[in-house]
Amino acid sequence: MKRNVTNAPPFELPGMPAPETTSTTPSDAHIVRAVLLGDVDAFARLVDRYHARCLRVATHLLGDADDADDAVQEAFVRAYRHLGSYRERDRFGAWLLRIVVNQCRTRATRDARYLPFDAEQHDGASATDRTADLADQRAELAHALAQLGPDQREALVLRFAEELSYEEISSLTGVGISALKMRVQRACTRMRVLLAEHLHT
């Protein structure tokens, strides 16, 4: 399941869409049933479907591509091992993302914090296809995001980068909706201050 590390897209507002399926592709539930019935190779389709999104989230939260890749791989291993506990009434993507966030939290606890955000690592080759101004704006956002505490960064990434509702984030993180709204509000205020400071330096 080892993959080469790919550069995650830089943090943006508004967010980026989640993977979609069409009428010609099997649903997540269909694939999960196939795996549970013995078609272990079918799990690779779920990996292909959600790997990019999971890596993007983990990279934003951990700030390091190698650590993010390790966290995502471990998340997929755990998802496979506990696939029998997945219930179709839940969205598989949200269930998997919960595992990814928990893996990032584990690494953050181990290291006592989320790692510093590497703006150059997140810009990657994609910046060459965009204007210099847009690349600068993204770098500024990445730098400001790096200054947030882990709780605020997590809430902001899930709310805006992943466009999850507060109800979804609450279900994913176990944090109350009121507390999440406060974290996002404070994170946005802090981001505005940091960006304003950057403009005057």
NORLIN-V516411 format. One line per field, one symbol per residue. ss: DSSP state (H for helix, E for strand, - for the rest). phi: phi as a letter, one per 30 degrees, with the letter a starting at -180 (. if undefined). psi: psi as a letter, one per 40 degrees, with the letter a starting at -180 (. if undefined). A space follows every 50 residues. Layout:
ss->???
phi->???
psi->???
This chain:
ss->---------------------------HHHHHHHHH---HHHHHHHHHHH HHHHHHHHHHHH--HHHHHHHHHHHHHHHHH-HHH------HHHHHHHHH HHHHHHHHHHH-------HHHHHHHHHHH--HHHHHHHHHHHHHHH---H HHHHHHHHHHH----HHHHHHHH---HHHHHHHHHHHHHHHHHHHHHHH- -
phi->.dbddcdddddbbddcddebccdccddedddddddddjdddddddddddc eddddddddddcibdddddddddddddddddcddddcddcddeddddddd ddddddddddciaddedcdddddhddddcbddddddddddddddddddde dddedddddcdchdddddddddcicddddddddddddddddddddddddc c
psi->ehiihihiiihihaaiiiiiiieeiiidddddddddeegdddddddddde ddddddddddddehdddddddddddddddddfdeehheeihddddddddd ddddddddddeeiiiihhdddddaedddeiidddddddddddddddeiid dddddddddddefiidddddddeeiiddddddddddddddddddddddde .
